[in-house]
Amino acid sequence: MDFSIIKYLAGPIIGAVIGYFTNLIAVKMLFYPRKEVKLFGHRLPFTPGAIPRGKGRLAKAVGTAVGETLLTRSDIESKLISDEVSGKVADAVMGKLSLPLKEEIMDLASLSEESYEEKKGQAVNFISDSLINSLSKLNFSDILVETGSAAVKEKVKGTMLEMFLSDDLIRSVIGPVGTEVQKALMAKGPDLFRPSVEEKIEEIEEDSGLALLGKVDMGEERTREAIIGIYRKTASSGIDRLMETVDISGIVEKKIRDMKEEDLEVLVLSVMKKELNAIVNLGALIGFVLGLVNLLLLLA
């Protein structure tokens, strides 16, 4: 065996091994030891590892970078009001509006069939009672006298009755009729109105929101444009309140502070593993080159 070759290669090889393991230890010391190590009551240098020891500073630096540089107000606003996000919001709302009104209400309010019917009954009662209350404020006697007198006079015009029908006579006949009609409506109003109101509600609840909007000259295209406009205006006006409420820097900082050291190592390695391995291999290469240079100097 030619030991002279081994003698020449020993220096570069040893240099490569030393460089490799030196950098490997340096990389490992970024994460290890996890906790402080004490000897005779004194903390050993380089314990804990660089990242566990500086986790607070790392958390603050990353939080500041994300909140003030990487994810700014303008970044969030531009994303929220972008065509992509606005289109998805409009699609979602249009999808809801295409459902029958009954399904829309049950879905939005998280109502069961039983709860929906109960709410519908309350709505029917409210509308019916409102109609009755409105009618109670009208003076049917005066209304009938005013409209009825003109109709009666027109009817008897040109006949002998015209000379006998004075305004007072017509008022005395029609006035009590109006009063009785009003009393009858107040007494029988609930039975008269509720079926009609309920029928109308049942008719409406089978229509979709889009169908109802179409009845007031709001086609699907105009409705979609209106939804996008309202969404973008709301998003833009609310972004300042959102930024005041959501402290992005603080959230990121707290998230990193609360992470376990093992999870933080996994996070760093998921981003920097190739680069850290390259540093370790570079140590081996530098050690080999230095050993080779030293050998050349000896041979010179």
CORMO-V177886 format. One record per backbone hydrogen bond with DSSP energy under -0.5 kcal/mol. NH is the residue of the N-H (numbers start at 1). CO is the residue of the C=O. Records with the same first field share a line. If there is no record, write none. Layout:
NH = CO / CO
This chain:
3 = 1
5 = 2
6 = 2
7 = 3
8 = 4
9 = 5
10 = 6
11 = 7
12 = 8
13 = 9
14 = 10
15 = 11
16 = 12
17 = 13
18 = 14
19 = 15
20 = 16
21 = 17
22 = 18
23 = 19
24 = 20
25 = 21
26 = 22
27 = 23
28 = 24
29 = 25
30 = 27
31 = 28
32 = 28
39 = 42
42 = 39
44 = 37
47 = 44
49 = 33
50 = 29
51 = 30
52 = 30
53 = 49
54 = 50
55 = 52
58 = 54
59 = 55
60 = 56
61 = 57
62 = 58
63 = 59
64 = 60
65 = 61
66 = 62
67 = 63
68 = 64
69 = 65
70 = 65
71 = 66
76 = 72
77 = 73
78 = 74
79 = 75
80 = 76
81 = 77
82 = 79
86 = 82
87 = 83
88 = 84
89 = 85
90 = 86
91 = 87
92 = 88
93 = 89
94 = 90
95 = 91
96 = 92
97 = 93
98 = 94
99 = 96
101 = 207
102 = 205
103 = 100
104 = 100
105 = 101
106 = 102
107 = 103
108 = 104
109 = 105
110 = 107
111 = 106
116 = 112
117 = 113
118 = 114
119 = 115
120 = 116
121 = 117
122 = 118
123 = 119
124 = 120
125 = 121
126 = 122
127 = 123
128 = 124
129 = 125
130 = 126
131 = 127
132 = 128
133 = 129
134 = 130
135 = 131
136 = 132
137 = 133 / 134
138 = 135
140 = 138
143 = 139
144 = 140
145 = 141
146 = 142
147 = 143
148 = 144
149 = 145
150 = 146
151 = 147
152 = 148
153 = 149
154 = 150
155 = 151
156 = 152
157 = 153
159 = 156
162 = 156 / 159
163 = 160
164 = 161
165 = 161
166 = 164
170 = 166
171 = 167
172 = 168
173 = 169
174 = 170
175 = 171
177 = 173
178 = 174
179 = 175
180 = 176
181 = 177
182 = 178
183 = 179
184 = 180
185 = 181
186 = 182
187 = 183
188 = 184
189 = 185
192 = 188
193 = 189
194 = 190
196 = 192
197 = 193
198 = 194
199 = 195
200 = 196
201 = 197
202 = 198
203 = 199
204 = 200
205 = 201
206 = 202 / 203
207 = 204
209 = 97 / 99
210 = 97
212 = 208
213 = 209
214 = 210
215 = 211
216 = 212 / 213
217 = 214
218 = 213
219 = 217
223 = 219
224 = 220
225 = 221
226 = 222
227 = 223
228 = 224
229 = 225
230 = 226
231 = 227
232 = 228
233 = 229
234 = 230
235 = 231
236 = 232
237 = 233
238 = 234
239 = 235 / 236
242 = 238
243 = 239
244 = 240
245 = 241
246 = 242
247 = 245
248 = 246
251 = 247
252 = 248
253 = 249
254 = 250
255 = 251
256 = 252
257 = 253
258 = 254
259 = 255 / 256
264 = 260
265 = 261
266 = 262
267 = 263
268 = 264
269 = 265
270 = 266
271 = 267 / 268
272 = 268
273 = 269
276 = 272
277 = 273
278 = 274
279 = 275
280 = 276
281 = 277
282 = 278
283 = 279
284 = 280
285 = 281
286 = 282
287 = 283
288 = 284
289 = 285
290 = 286
291 = 287
292 = 288
293 = 289
294 = 290
295 = 291
296 = 292
297 = 293
298 = 294
299 = 295
300 = 296
